[in-house]
């Protein structure tokens, strides 16, 4: 079982790569790319700072992460296999 920080890092890495790809093949503009990247950086910076010494996430933070995750997988330009990778990273044991 991954810890939460590893899961967030995996989502961050996959998402950044997809933004770069979408920009490279002209599926999004530079402005959109920068906006998506800024949102991702704000979320991950918040998470990494808040949980730098802890492994347990609070419910409100999982809600923020989940909202972002759902937004990303709903984007048209995100490729299917990336969505599957994000889903694999996202799955948690209840």
Secondary structure, 3 states (H helix, E strand, C coil): CCCHHHHHHHHHHHHHHHHHHHHHCCCCCHHHHHHHHHHHHHHHHHHHHHCCCCCCCCHHHHHHHHHHHHHHHCCCCCCHHHHHHHHHHHCCCC
